[in-house]
Amino acid sequence: MITLLFYDFEVFNHDWLVVIVDTDTKKEHEFINDVPGLIHFYNTHKQDIWVGYNSRHYDQYILKAIICGFTPQEINHWIIVKREPGWKFYKDFWKIQLFNFDVMTNKFRSLKQLEGFQGHDIQETTVSFTTDRPLTDDEILEVLKYCRHDVHETIHIFMETISEFESQIELLKMFNMPLKQISKTKAQLAAVILEAQQPKVEREDEFNFSFPATLKINKYTQVLDFYKENKDYSKVFELDVAGVLHLFAWGGLHGARNNYIGTGHFLNIDVASYYPALMIEYGYLSRNVKDPKKFTEIRDRRLEYKAAKDKRQAPLKIVINGTYGAMKDKYNGLYDPLMANNVCIGGMTLLLDLIEKLEPYCDIIQSNTDGVLVKLRDYNDYELIDDICYEWEQRTKMELEFEEFTKVIQKDVNNYILVDAAGSYKAKGAYVKKLNPLDNDLPIVNEAIVNWFVKGIDPEETIFDCTNLIKFQKIVKISNKYDYARYGTRRMNEKVFRVFASIDQNDKELKKVKNGTSEKIPYVPDKCFIVNEDISDMKVPSKLDYWWYLDLANERINAFIGED
């Protein structure tokens, strides 16, 4: 039976505390400046899994520092002020057994932002972390309250993303790995499973890539010349391909008809598991892998599980999809930039090869790193397109997957809606993507745009008929690049805010301040009210400015259409 301990540290100049919630006993444990007590607790729970938010980079090192006899303030200063990685602070940290699992899946999102997206309370302690004296008893109680709140919010996020944890546990079981590996990232686990180790002598062949032997580019040879001559990752090559401006870089290709809205017969053609397939079929897997056959076996087993709808496919996906990214990470055992370049350039040029063959017989609407969206000129051309794709599959050893759509609404390559014959849709981009409890910013605006394009519902109807306040929230985070936020003339202590457009003339604008100069925050209205308490069940107040959201929805709809 695995016991999970959810934990969070708060460190001040003269004090520190930690709150730990034990899921087995349902008890909360609090340690305030209590080194012996915390060390005793740790020693009795060394076999349990400690779960935190951003604990991989912060909390685990606070705990390890205390165990090793350092003060929390020393390691906190190292990580927060000096911005150094915790593992560099003390060479023997790795000897401290700690099964740490980090629920943070997006390093650009803070815990408070995720709390805000869910509609939960995001109020922060009023006790400043720069307080240069011991905290009072009342201040300790206040900090405990907010620390406890963050631990319970971490549990919420864990439950929302529990498949990540289950997949990682299942992966350890499948490959007989010790529980300590639970602390590793997906890319690190991939390296361990594939027994990858970097060579003792660093290779110097990063740009000695080769094009796939099966490649047949006849028309767009300028792209090949660009890669042959260029060794600068920052350079981008622009080229009109099939009537669509395409950008070729070292991370992929992108091209789209901007402000395109069309109906008819559309085919979305994607390469199945493209990068893993390239690694296997063309030998582009990291040269650090002990036995490349193991990667192929894992890929094939995952495909079998996926076809059988066996949940064991999820953990294997971690290994398959984590391998490419790890090949560009100089701290990972899979690090092999030459092979990473082979994968990326091979994938781009082979896709360009496919586009070149399709171009005479259909219209290219969009292309990206692993697929192309085309419009058939006549539905009877389907078999012809299928035959062209089949020839490409046989020659390149790749496999294509097809999806049919009847309507495309496309602002650009990063923002589009694809609608099928049944009225179901797929969407990509901040303006129209399907939101979820951990990604829930201005949801009413997304809903209004999609309802208009997919269902023909007027944006005014979607917005003015909604009574749930959470649908109108804008979550604002003040980054570390700025000193603080200002609401009107009042300096705000918080870093994350939940704002709403207001018609109340007494309400002010929230701005960010740097070196005494205030700046506007994108998509924050000139008059807004802030509600950082829990709004899960709150209804819209009379002062909400519905028209601000309607104007924004119409502005974004016009951006899709191509009107100012």
Buried (B, 14 or more C-beta within 10 A) or exposed (E): EEEBBBBBBBBBBEBBBBBBBBBEEEEBBBBBBBBEEBBEBBEEBEEBBBBBBBBBBBBBBBBBBBBBEBBBBBBBBBBEEEEEEBBEBBEEBEEBEBBBBBBBEEEEBBBBBBBBBBBBBBBBBEBEEEBEEEBEEEBBEBBBEBBBBBBBBBBBBBEBBEEBBEBBBBBBEBBEBEBEBBBBBBBBBBBBBBEBEBEEEEBEEBBEBEBBEBBEBEBBEEBBEBBEEBEEEEEBBEBEBBEBBBBBBBEBBBBBBBBBBBEBBBBBBBBBBBBBBBBBBBEBBBBBBEEBEBBBEBBEBBBEBBEEEEEBBBBBBBBBBBBBBBBBBEEBBBBBBBBBBBBBBBBBBBBBBBBBBBBEBBBBBBBBBBBBBBBBEEEEBBEBBBEBBEEBBEBBBBBBEEBBBBBBBBBBBEBBBBBBEEEEBBBBBEBBBEBEEBBBBBBBBBBBBBBBBBEEBEBBEBBBEBEBBBBBBBBBBBEEEBBBBBBEEEEBEBBBBBBBBBBBEEBBBBBBBEEEEBEEBEBBBEBBBBBBEBBEEBEBEEBBBBEBBBBBBBEBBEBBEEEE
